[in-house]
Amino acid sequence: MFFNTNGCKNIGPEELHQKMTTGEDFLLLDVRTPQEHAAQAIKGSYLLPLQELGYRMEELPKNKEIVVYCKVGNRSAYACSHLSRMGYKVKNLEGGIVLWNMARTASLAKA
């Protein structure tokens, strides 16, 4: 983790996968650029680039948990910290989409 998350908790890829497979109600927020999102995204994620977060926060629900991700976890940690200070319930996907992809590849190799 590169950024001080000011108390924002991390969530690992396996825990996120479990939330997704059990149908837990949460928002998966991608804070990368539209180009990064178009190239590869976690299924079901909502794109809100970090540079737009300050003026688009009203699009985000305050009544459910938000799991934030980026490429490696730095931008999402910043977003997570900011959203937490604004009263949102947030978690940061540790290692971002890079670790997510590595974990998915590893679990497929075991199968």
C-alpha positions as CSV (number, residue, x, y, z in Angstrom):
1,M,0.0,0.0,0.0
2,F,1.5,3.3,-1.1
3,F,-1.1,5.8,0.3
4,N,-2.1,6.3,3.9
5,T,-5.8,5.3,3.9
6,N,-6.6,7.1,7.2
7,G,-8.4,4.1,8.7
8,C,-10.0,2.9,5.5
9,K,-10.0,-0.9,5.5
10,N,-8.6,-3.1,2.7
11,I,-10.4,-6.0,1.2
12,G,-8.5,-8.8,-0.6
13,P,-9.4,-10.4,-3.9
14,E,-10.8,-13.6,-2.3
15,E,-13.0,-11.6,0.1
16,L,-14.3,-9.5,-2.9
17,H,-15.0,-12.6,-4.9
18,Q,-16.9,-14.1,-2.0
19,K,-19.0,-10.9,-1.7
20,M,-19.8,-11.1,-5.5
21,T,-20.7,-14.8,-5.5
22,T,-22.9,-14.6,-2.5
23,G,-24.8,-11.7,-4.0
24,E,-24.0,-9.2,-1.3
25,D,-25.4,-5.7,-2.0
26,F,-22.5,-3.4,-2.5
27,L,-21.1,-1.1,-5.2
28,L,-17.8,-1.9,-7.0
29,L,-16.2,1.4,-7.9
30,D,-13.5,1.7,-10.5
31,V,-11.6,5.0,-10.2
32,R,-9.3,4.4,-13.2
33,T,-9.5,6.3,-16.5
34,P,-12.2,5.4,-19.1
35,Q,-9.4,4.0,-21.3
36,E,-8.2,1.6,-18.5
37,H,-11.8,0.6,-17.8
38,A,-12.5,-0.1,-21.4
39,A,-9.4,-2.2,-21.8
40,Q,-10.2,-4.3,-18.7
41,A,-12.6,-4.0,-15.8
42,I,-14.0,-6.2,-13.0
43,K,-17.5,-7.3,-14.1
44,G,-20.3,-5.2,-12.7
45,S,-18.0,-2.3,-11.7
46,Y,-19.1,1.4,-11.9
47,L,-16.6,3.8,-13.5
48,L,-16.0,7.1,-11.8
49,P,-12.5,8.3,-12.6
50,L,-10.6,9.7,-9.6
51,Q,-10.2,13.1,-11.1
52,E,-14.0,13.4,-11.3
53,L,-14.7,12.1,-7.8
54,G,-15.0,15.5,-6.2
55,Y,-17.9,16.7,-8.2
56,R,-19.7,13.4,-8.9
57,M,-19.9,11.9,-5.4
58,E,-23.7,12.4,-5.3
59,E,-23.9,9.5,-7.8
60,L,-22.6,7.1,-5.1
61,P,-25.0,5.5,-2.5
62,K,-24.4,6.2,1.1
63,N,-26.7,3.4,2.2
64,K,-24.4,0.5,1.0
65,E,-20.8,-0.4,1.1
66,I,-18.5,0.7,-1.7
67,V,-15.5,-1.4,-2.7
68,V,-13.0,0.9,-4.6
69,Y,-10.4,-0.3,-7.0
70,C,-7.8,1.0,-9.5
71,K,-4.7,-0.6,-11.1
72,V,-2.6,-1.4,-8.0
73,G,-4.4,0.2,-5.1
74,N,-2.9,3.7,-4.8
75,R,-5.6,5.8,-6.5
76,S,-8.3,3.7,-4.9
77,A,-6.7,4.2,-1.5
78,Y,-6.9,8.0,-2.0
79,A,-10.5,7.7,-3.2
80,C,-11.4,5.4,-0.2
81,S,-9.9,7.9,2.3
82,H,-11.7,10.8,0.7
83,L,-15.1,9.0,0.6
84,S,-14.6,7.7,4.1
85,R,-14.2,11.3,5.4
86,M,-17.4,12.2,3.5
87,G,-19.4,9.6,5.4
88,Y,-19.4,6.7,2.9
89,K,-18.8,3.1,3.9
90,V,-15.8,2.1,1.8
91,K,-13.1,-0.6,1.4
92,N,-10.1,-0.5,-0.8
93,L,-9.3,-3.5,-3.0
94,E,-5.8,-4.4,-2.0
95,G,-3.5,-4.6,-5.0
96,G,-6.1,-3.3,-7.4
97,I,-7.1,-5.1,-10.6
98,V,-3.5,-6.4,-10.9
99,L,-3.8,-8.5,-7.7
100,W,-7.4,-9.4,-8.6
101,N,-6.2,-10.8,-11.9
102,M,-3.4,-12.7,-10.3
103,A,-5.7,-14.2,-7.7
104,R,-8.2,-15.2,-10.4
105,T,-5.5,-16.8,-12.5
106,A,-4.2,-18.7,-9.5
107,S,-7.6,-20.0,-8.5
108,L,-8.3,-21.2,-12.1
109,A,-4.9,-23.0,-12.1
110,K,-6.0,-24.9,-8.9
111,A,-9.3,-26.0,-10.5
